[in-house]
Amino acid sequence: MTEFLGNMKRTDYCGTLNEKDIGKEVCVMGWVQKQRDLGSLIFIDLRDRTGVVQLAFDDTTEKSIHEKAFAARSEFVLGAVGTVRERSSKNPNIPTGAVEIFVTELKILGESQTPPFEIVENSNCNEELRLKYRYLDLRRPDLAKNILIRHKVAKVTRDYFDENGFIEIETPMLIRSTPEGARDYLVPSRVHPGSFYALPQSPQLYKQLSMVAGFDRYMQIARCFRDEDLRADRQPEFTQIDLEMSFVEMEDVLSIGEGYMKRIFKEILGEDLPLPLPRLTYKEAMERFGSDKPDIRYGMEIIDLSDIVKDCGFSVFTSAISGGGSVRAIKADNAVSVLTRKEIDKLTEYAKGIGAKGLAYIRLTPDGIASSFAKFMTEDEMNAIIAKTGATEGDVIFIIADTNNNKILSQLGSLRCVVSDKIGVEKKGIGLLWITEFPFFEYNEETGNWDAMHHPFTSPLDECLDYLETDKGSVRAKAYDLVFNGIELSSGSIRITNPELQNRMFNLLGFTNEEAYEKFGFLLDAFKYGAPPHGGMGIGLDRLCMQLFGCESLRDVIAFPKVQNASELMTMCPSPVDQKAIDDLGIKLK
């Protein structure tokens, strides 16, 4: 029977007790992890967010208390008063394993039905079931630990930026819909029929306006929303550590970002992060790794074979080169035993699925060379490829040829990730680096237009201003990303503050003056009143925690996440609403 707290007041958390507390009278409260009935002896492992402690009852325990201990079951909520004493049988696997509480007062504060799954670490239970009962899932020590450490990450974040002169400013959740690269979540207005708010994809415009307002160092742990397809490191609503700084160049922003990461590594992981972080330009990253967010914890870099195969006997290679393209390869070390012909056939289908025309290979087996194209090559030509890649017995070489170099690099970059996972490449060190000098424009093959790779407020490099109109493909931006173990952790740029240059960029992106003013007029107007030079970045808090904690999915660091179809299984949202609510908004559903 459930009891009231009454005068019972918690004095300690379960997981904090140790040998220093022996002899102390304490009151703890929590959930029953396990009850062990040994007749006159009963032991209960009581759990709260800090850990577990053993409660002990024996034949000297008052009968009514003994009966309550006997009745307690998994996930019952208990309050216990007693004296901390040394355990006769110690458990070295838990921090409280040297002590126990001999209980003198016990209250059953809440009863529990049998949970739909066992509340244990590293549960093998179906994830959908755990997400349906997320409030139970969050009791699991490993998941609870993630949420608790995430809290510490947020605290360290606020402390660091406060110490560096940043002001935390909240920006609106209901904003004007502006093009930012993904679909907006739209909110219909009841007061203004036919008009809509948007949920912010980022606080980008407001933080720039904060610079115009004179708050020269802004930060916010901001909620952001994007209506886009999901994956392991993406959610429709996410949290961003957002910052903006006035009177700065790129080096100033990167320095603040590096200092923040150093602080996080020290206070969360207890590690000293060496600075400065490595840097690669976008072009270097693509040429070496085939990705603008490369995982640099392992090699398998892309190798250009064009110079040694341009005159070979294999027409697939020579025609790609003569058509303005190239022939490039990656090498998988000691992979022959794993990458059998059957596995290579799967990889070939994968390569074709991402746009490659085919996948050539060389396997250096103990019995000799096995290759998909050896019959078209001389022995010297094959040996030249092997020498250029540095391959030795046991290695496998994969080669892609195409007239489009960008496609080759991207395809080999994707293949590099898949192959490294398949052969179990050891990933060493900390994969943190900056990517700089992104292209300003990217060509959209579907529309035939040049789009902004970051956003239209990004400043181009000074040396690119002279050919903005004549050579868009060569224009580079004052943009930078922070990459962590192969995921984009942060994106930022130095902003355009010159109204004439901003209008010029809008025109190059296909906006008429009227369209640009309709969408961004409030920002353009603000820039007429003395806009300081400024720049900033946004760091994904969810992604940062995911990588720091070694989690496979963002769902492991978010208390109440969405699943892949953007629904939440616990509350079953999104859900239909009453027709009256729809009528009040003045909209109709198809």
N, C-alpha and C positions, 0 to 999 in steps of 0.2 A: 504494500500500500504506500502510495506516494506521501511524503511528509513535507512540512514547511521548514524553511531554514531556521526560523526562530532566532535564537541568540548565537547560532553557529556562524562564525566568521573565519574565512580562509586566512591563514597566516603564511603559508608557503605553497609554492608550486611543486608538483610531484617530482619533476625531473631535476630539481635543484638541490635535493637533500643528499648529504654525504656524511662521512665519518666525523666531521667537525660538529655535526648536529646531534650526535649521540647524547642521550639524556634530556633532550629538549622536548617539550610538549608542543605539538604542532596540530594544525587543522588543514587538511587537504581536501580538494574536491575534484571530481572528474568522472570518467567513464570506465566501466569494467572492461579491461582487455581480456582477462582470463580469470576464472575461479577454479581453484583446486580443492576438492573436499576429501580430506584424509581422515574423516571421522571426527574425533575431537579437535583435530587440527584443520583449519581452513586458511588458505592463502588466496588473496585477491591481488592481481596486478591492476593497479588503478592508473589511468592514463589521462593526462591533459596535454596541452600544446607544447609543454616543455619536455615530456618524456613519461616514464612509468616509475612507480614505486610499489614495493610489496607491502600489503596490509596483512597482519598476522592475527589470528584468533586461536585460542587453545582452551583447555578444559577449565582454566581459571577465568575465562571471559564470561561476563554476565550473560545469562541465558537468552534474554531478549535480543541482545546484540549478536550472539551466536546464531540465532534463528534468522536474523536479517542477512547475515553473511551467507548462510546456507541458501537463502532464497535468491540472492543476487545472481544475475545472469549477464551474459555478454551485452554490453552497451547500456546497462543500467547506469543511472547517474547517482553517485554516492557522495556523501559528506562524511569525513572520518576525523575524529579527534583521537590522539594517542601520543605515545612516547617513542621517540626514535631510539632504536637499539641496534646493536651489531647483529648481522645475519649469521646464523650458524652455518648455512650453506650459501656461500657467496656466488654471485653471477658476474664474472669479469666482462661480460658483453654489454652491460649497460652502466651508465655513470652512477646510478644509485645502487649498484649491485652489492655493495658492502653493508647496506643498512636495510632496515624494515621498520614499519610503524606497528607497535603493539597497540591495538585499537581499544579505547575505553568508551567511545561514543560513536554510534553509526546511524546515519539517516539515509533512507532511500528517497532521493530527491526527484527521481524520474525513472519510470519503468520503460522497458523497450521490448518491442516485438523482435523476433529473430530477424536480423538484417538480411537483405537479399544477397549479400556477399560478405565474406569475412574481411574485417577491418585489419588488414596486415600490410606490411611494406611489400613493394614490388608485386602487387596483386596480379594474378593471371586472369582475373575476371574480365569478361567482355567489356570493352571501353564504353559502348553505348549504354550498358546497364549501369556502369559506374557514373556516367554523366547524367543519367535519369535521376539517380540518387546522389547528386553531387555533394550535398551536405554531409552524407556519410563518407563519400570518397575523400573529402577534405579532412576527415579525421585520421586518415592513414598517415603515419609518421613521415614518410618520405615526401608525400605531397604537401602536408602541413609545413614541413621544413622549407620547401620552396617558397611558399607564400610568406613565411616569416622572414626569410632572407631577402625576398623581394622588398619587404617593408624596410629592411635595413639599407638596401640599395637606394630606395627613394630618399631616406633620411640623409645618407652620405651625399646624395646628389644635391639636396637643398643646402646642406652645410657647405659643400665645396663652392657652389656658385654664389652663395651669400658671402662667403669669405673673399670672393674675387669681385665683389661689388655689383653683383647682378640683383635686379629687382624682380620679384615674382609678380606677374600681372596676369590676371585671368582674362581670357578673350571669349567672345560669345559662342554659344552652341548653335544658335539659330542665326544663320548668315545668308547673304546673297549667294545664289548659285553662280560660280565662276568656273571656267574651264581649267582643270588642274591635272588632267591626264587620266583620271578614272571616273566612273559614274558617281554622281552625287546621290546620297540618300536625301530624298525630297520630303518636306513636311508641308502639307497644304495649310493655308491660313484661313481660319473661320472669319476673322474680322475683315480680311481683304480677299473676297471670293475670286478665284481664278489665279491668285498669286501664291507663290510657294517660298518657303525658307529652304535652305540646304543645311545639312549637318556638315561641319567643316572637315575637309580632307586633311587640312593642316591649318595652323593659325597664321599662315604665310603673310597675308595682306595686313592683318592686324598687328603683327610684330613689326612689319616695316613702318606702319603708321605710328607705332610706339617710338620708333627712332625719330620720326619727324616731330613727334610730341616732346622730344628731349630726354626720354628715358634711355640713356645711351647704352645701358646693359640690361637686357630683358631676358628672363627665363620663365619657363612654365612647364610643369609636368602635365601635358595636355592630352585630352581625349580626342582622337581623330577617327574618321569614318570613311570607308571606301566600299562602294558596291561593286566588288570584283570577285572573280573566281578565287577560291581558297586553296591553300596548300599547307604544309606543315609549319611554315614560318610566316603565315598570313592569317589575319582575322578581319572580319568586317569592321570591328571597332578595336582600336589598339591605342596604346599609350606612347607618347613621344616626349622625350626630354628636349624641349624646344628652346633655342637661344638665338639672340641677335645682338650685334655689337656695332656701335657707331665709331667713326674715325679709325677704321682698321683696314688692313689689307689681309690677304689670305693667310699669311704666316701667323698673324695675331690670332685668328680664329682657330687654326690648327694647333697652335700652342695651348690655347685654353682647352681644346678637345683632348689633347695628349695628357695634359695635367689631370683632367678629370678621369681618364682611363687609368692613369697611374694610381690615383687615389682609390678608385674602385678596386683595383687588383690588390692593393695593400690591405684595405679594410675588410674586403669581402673574402678574398682568397688567401691573404697573408703572404702574397708574393710581390717581389719588386719587379715592376715592369720596366725594362730598359728603354730609355728614350734617347734620341728621337726614333719614332716608328719608321720602318721602311716606307719608301714611296716609289710608285711606278706611275708613269703617265698612262692614260687610257690606251694609247697606241702600243706601248711596251707590254702592258698587261694582255692585250689581245694577241699580240705577236707571240708571246711566251706561253700563255695559259689558255687562250681562246675564250676569255671571260673578263668582264670588267669587275667581277667580284671573285677573284681567284683564291683558292685554298692553297696557301704557300707552305703548308706543313709537310708537303711531299713534292717530289720532282715531277717526272713525267711531262717535261716541257715540250712544246711543239718545236719540231725541227723542220727547216725548209730544205727540201731535197731538189728544188727546181734546177739549181746550177749543175747538178751532176746527172740529171735524167733528161735534160732538155733535148738531147740528141740520141736517147736510147731507142730500143726497138719496140717499145710498148706505146702504141698510139694513144691510149687513154691519157698517159702522162704528157706526151709531146703536144697533143692537141689542146690540152688544158693550158699549157704554157704559151703556145703560139696564139691562143685566144685571149691573152692578157691575164691569165690566172696563174696558178702555181700548183705545186705538188708538195704536200706537207705530211709529217708523220709524228706519232708519239710512240714511245718505247715502254713496254711493261716489263720490268725486271723479274726474273725468276718466275715467269707466269705460264710456262709451257704445260705444266701438269694440270693447271686449272683451266687454262684457255684451250680446251680441246677443239677439234673441228666442229663439234656440235655446239659448243659455247660460242665459237666464232660466227657460226651461222646465225645465232640469236643476235649477236652484236651487229652483224650485217643488216639484219632486218631493222634493228633499232636505228642504225645510221640512216637507212633509207627512210625511216619514219620521220626523221628530223630534217630531211631534204637532201641527203647525200645521194649521189648517183650510184655509189657502190662503196665497198670497203675492201681494199687490197691488204694482204697481210704476208708476213714472213715469220715462220716459227723456227727457231734455232733449236732443234731437238738433238738428243745425244746421237741419233742416227743420221744427222745431217740437216740440210735446209729443206723445209716444206713451205711452199709458197703458192699463192693463188695465181701468180702471173709469171712464174719462173721461166715458162716455156717461151715467153716473148723477149727474154733478156739474155744477154751474154753473162758468163761467169764473172767477168770483170765488172760489169754493171751492177750485178747483185752484190758483189763484194764491196763496191763503192757505197752502196746504200747502207750496208751493215757497218762499214767503217764510219760513215757520216753520223749515224745514230749512236755509235759506241756500243752496239749490241754484242753480247757474248752468248755462249751456249746457255739455254734455259730461258732466254728472253723472247718476247714476241713484239713485232713491229706492226703497227697499223698505219695505213696510208690512205689519204683522200686527195683526189685531184678534182679541180673545178676551175672554170673561167672566172668565177666570182670569189675573190680572196676573203671577203668578209664572211661568206657562207662557210668556207673551209675552216676558218679559225673558230667560228661559233660551233660548228659540228664537232671538230676535234676537242674543243673545250668541254662539250657535253659528254663526248665519248670518254674523255680523260676521267671525269667524275664517276661514270658508270663502271669503267674498267677498274679504277682504284678500289671501289667498293667490292667488286666481284672477286678481286684477288687478295683483298684484305691488306692493302698497303698501310704500313704503320705511319701514323700522322704525329709528327714530333713538334714540340715547341708551341709557341703562341702565334696563331695566324692572323695577327693584326697588321694592317698596312693602309696607307692612303693611296687612293687612285686620283690623279689630277689631270687637268687639261682634257676634259671631256669634249667631244664635239658639241658645238652649240646646236646644230641642226641634225636631224636624222630624216632620211628620205622614207616616206610612206608609200610603199608600192601599190597599196590598194587605192589611195586617193590621188597619187601623183604629186602630193604636196610635200614641202619641207616643214616638219614639225619641230618644236623645241624639245630637245632631249630631256632637259630638266624642267624649267618653266620660263615663261617669257620675260621675267624680271631678272634673269641671270645676265651678268655682264660678260661680253666677249673679251678675250685678251686684247690688250691695246694694239698689238702688232697685227691683229686680224681686221681692224676697223676699215682698212683701205680696200678690202675685197669682200665685204659683206654681201654686196649685190652680185658680184661676178663669180664667186667661187664658194658657194655655201658649204660644200662638202669639206672644205679645208678650215672652216672657221672653228676655233677652239674657245672654250669658255673658261671663266674663272670659277670653275665648279670642281667639287672634290667630294669623294665618298670615303667613308671609313669602313673597311671590310674586316670581318672577324670570322675566321675559320670557314671562308667560302660563302658567307652571307653578307648582304649589304646591311650594315649596322646603322650607318648615318649617311645623310646626303646634305650638301649645303653649297653655298656659292656666295660670291660678292655680288651685290645687287646693282642694277642700273638705277641711278638717281638723276641723270640728266634727262629732262622731258623730251628733248629733241631726239636723243638716242633711243629712248623708250618708244617713241612713235615710229622711229625708223625700224626697230625690231618688230613691232606690231605689224607694220606694212609688209615686212619680209615674211612674216608668218601667215599672211593672207587676210589679216584684219583690215578693213577700211577704217578710216579715222572715226567714222560714226560708230562702227561696231566696237572698236577699242574703247571709245568713250562710254558707250552704253554699258559695257562689262566692267571697265576699270576706271571710270571717270573720277570716282572719289579718290583713288590713289594718284592719278595724274594731276588732279587739282591740288592735292597735298604737296606734290613735288614742286609746285609753283611758289611755295612759301618757305623755301630754305630747307632742302632735304640734305642731311649729312651723309657722307659716304658711309655705307654700312654693309654688313654681311653676317651670315650666321649659318646654322645647321640644325638639323633635328636628329636626335639619336633615339632609335627604337628601344624603349625600356623593356618591352616584352622579349624582343630578340636578344638584347644584352643579357637578360636573366637566363634565357634559354641556353645561351652559349656558356655563360659562367657556371651554370649548374650542370652542364653536360646532358641536357634533356633532348629528346628526339622531336618534341612537338611544343609549340607555343601553348597548347592546352595544359601542359604540365606546370606552367608558371602563371596561369590566369585562373582566378578563383572560379569564375562562372563563364566558361568559354562557349563559343558557338562551334558547331560541327561543319563538315565540308559544304553542306547546302545552306549555310548561314542561319541555321535554326538552333535553338537552345532546347535540349531534350528534357530538361527539368521542368521548365514552366510551359513548354510547348509553344514558344513564340518563334516566328510571328503567328498570329491567330486572327480569325475573323473578328469583326467588331459589330456592334449593333447598327442596324440600318439608320437609326436616328442620328448616330454620330457621323455617319457618312453624309446624310442629308444636310446636317448642320454645316458641313464643309463645302456644300454646293458642288459636289463631284458625283460622277456616276461610274460604276464598275462595269467593265465589259463582261 
